Amino acid sequence: MKLLSKEPNIAECLKDNKLDQAWFEVAKVDLNGDKFPDYVVKEMGDERCLLAGANIVTFLVFKGSAVGFAKVFGEASFSVNLDKKKTNGFRNIETDSFTAVKEITGWWAFDGKKYKFLRSRVRKL
Protein backbone atom coordinates (compact mmCIF):
# COMPACT_ATOMS: atom_id res chain seq x y z
CA MET A 1 0.00 0.00 0.00
CA LYS A 2 2.95 2.30 0.63
CA LEU A 3 4.01 2.06 -3.03
CA LEU A 4 0.48 2.81 -4.18
CA SER A 5 0.27 5.93 -2.02
CA LYS A 6 3.15 7.41 -4.05
CA GLU A 7 1.22 7.27 -7.33
CA PRO A 8 0.20 10.85 -8.29
CA ASN A 9 -3.56 10.27 -8.64
CA ILE A 10 -3.65 8.22 -5.43
CA ALA A 11 -1.54 10.76 -3.53
CA GLU A 12 -3.99 13.47 -4.63
CA CYS A 13 -6.88 11.35 -3.38
CA LEU A 14 -5.17 10.84 -0.02
CA LYS A 15 -5.22 14.57 0.73
CA ASP A 16 -8.86 14.18 1.78
CA ASN A 17 -9.25 10.43 2.29
CA LYS A 18 -7.66 7.46 4.02
CA LEU A 19 -6.14 4.82 1.72
CA ASP A 20 -8.61 1.95 1.40
CA GLN A 21 -7.68 -1.54 0.17
CA ALA A 22 -11.14 -1.79 -1.39
CA TRP A 23 -9.97 0.73 -4.00
CA PHE A 24 -7.79 -1.97 -5.60
CA GLU A 25 -7.78 -5.48 -6.99
CA VAL A 26 -4.36 -7.15 -6.84
CA ALA A 27 -3.12 -10.19 -8.75
CA LYS A 28 0.18 -11.92 -8.05
CA VAL A 29 1.83 -12.73 -11.40
CA ASP A 30 5.14 -13.95 -12.80
CA LEU A 31 6.57 -11.51 -15.32
CA ASN A 32 10.02 -12.99 -15.79
CA GLY A 33 10.42 -16.40 -14.17
CA ASP A 34 12.61 -15.23 -11.30
CA LYS A 35 11.87 -16.19 -7.70
CA PHE A 36 10.37 -12.80 -6.82
CA PRO A 37 6.63 -12.07 -6.95
CA ASP A 38 5.29 -9.43 -9.31
CA TYR A 39 1.89 -7.75 -9.04
CA VAL A 40 -0.77 -6.29 -11.32
CA VAL A 41 -2.89 -3.72 -9.49
CA LYS A 42 -6.23 -2.54 -10.82
CA GLU A 43 -7.57 0.72 -9.41
CA MET A 44 -11.25 0.09 -8.78
CA GLY A 45 -12.27 3.70 -8.38
CA ASP A 46 -14.12 5.30 -5.51
CA GLU A 47 -17.00 7.77 -5.46
CA ARG A 48 -14.76 10.27 -3.64
CA CYS A 49 -11.68 9.92 -5.84
CA LEU A 50 -9.76 7.56 -8.13
CA LEU A 51 -12.48 8.07 -10.67
CA ALA A 52 -12.76 5.38 -13.29
CA GLY A 53 -14.39 5.83 -16.66
CA ALA A 54 -17.35 3.86 -17.93
CA ASN A 55 -15.02 1.22 -19.31
CA ILE A 56 -11.47 2.06 -18.19
CA VAL A 57 -9.49 2.01 -14.97
CA THR A 58 -5.80 2.43 -14.23
CA PHE A 59 -3.63 -0.68 -14.17
CA LEU A 60 -0.22 -0.66 -12.47
CA VAL A 61 2.43 -3.40 -12.69
CA PHE A 62 5.11 -3.80 -10.04
CA LYS A 63 8.23 -5.95 -10.50
CA GLY A 64 9.60 -7.68 -7.44
CA SER A 65 13.31 -7.97 -6.64
CA ALA A 66 15.65 -8.63 -3.72
CA VAL A 67 15.40 -4.94 -2.74
CA GLY A 68 11.63 -4.51 -3.05
CA PHE A 69 9.23 -3.48 -5.77
CA ALA A 70 9.43 -1.06 -8.69
CA LYS A 71 6.60 0.18 -10.89
CA VAL A 72 7.29 -0.91 -14.46
CA PHE A 73 3.93 -0.15 -16.09
CA GLY A 74 0.94 2.12 -15.64
CA GLU A 75 -1.89 2.66 -18.10
CA ALA A 76 -5.62 3.41 -18.16
CA SER A 77 -7.38 0.62 -20.00
CA PHE A 78 -10.40 -1.69 -20.04
CA SER A 79 -8.17 -4.74 -19.57
CA VAL A 80 -4.53 -5.81 -19.27
CA ASN A 81 -3.30 -9.22 -20.40
CA LEU A 82 0.13 -10.79 -20.00
CA ASP A 83 1.30 -12.43 -23.23
CA LYS A 84 3.35 -15.60 -23.43
CA LYS A 85 5.78 -13.78 -25.74
CA LYS A 86 8.68 -12.11 -23.88
CA THR A 87 11.00 -9.18 -24.52
CA ASN A 88 14.19 -8.86 -22.45
CA GLY A 89 13.01 -11.82 -20.35
CA PHE A 90 9.67 -10.22 -19.38
CA ARG A 91 6.22 -11.11 -20.63
CA ASN A 92 4.77 -8.58 -23.06
CA ILE A 93 1.58 -6.74 -22.10
CA GLU A 94 -1.55 -6.24 -24.19
CA THR A 95 -4.12 -3.56 -23.31
CA ASP A 96 -7.66 -3.07 -24.63
CA SER A 97 -9.79 0.06 -24.58
CA PHE A 98 -13.14 0.80 -26.18
CA THR A 99 -15.18 3.71 -27.44
CA ALA A 100 -18.74 3.51 -28.72
CA VAL A 101 -17.49 2.64 -32.20
CA LYS A 102 -14.00 1.13 -31.91
CA GLU A 103 -11.66 -1.13 -29.98
CA ILE A 104 -8.06 -0.03 -29.42
CA THR A 105 -5.53 -2.76 -28.65
CA GLY A 106 -2.03 -1.76 -27.51
CA TRP A 107 1.10 -3.86 -27.18
CA TRP A 108 3.88 -3.11 -24.70
CA ALA A 109 7.36 -4.62 -24.19
CA PHE A 110 9.93 -4.44 -21.39
CA ASP A 111 13.01 -2.34 -22.28
CA GLY A 112 15.14 -3.47 -19.33
CA LYS A 113 13.72 -0.87 -16.91
CA LYS A 114 10.02 -0.49 -17.71
CA TYR A 115 7.38 -1.30 -20.29
CA LYS A 116 7.36 0.80 -23.45
CA PHE A 117 4.56 1.15 -25.97
CA LEU A 118 5.21 -0.84 -29.15
CA ARG A 119 2.18 -0.44 -31.39
CA SER A 120 -1.59 -0.36 -31.52
CA ARG A 121 -4.47 -1.58 -33.64
CA VAL A 122 -7.83 0.13 -34.01
CA ARG A 123 -10.79 -2.02 -35.00
CA LYS A 124 -14.30 -0.76 -35.78
CA LEU A 125 -17.06 -2.37 -33.73
Secondary structure, DSSP 8 states (H G I E B T S, - for coil): -TTGGGSHHHHHHTTTS---GGGEEEEEE-SSSSSS-EEEEEE---SSSS---SS-EEEEEEEEETTEEEEEEEEEESEEEEEEEEETTEEEEEEEEE-SSEEEEEEEEE-SSSEEEEEEEEEE-
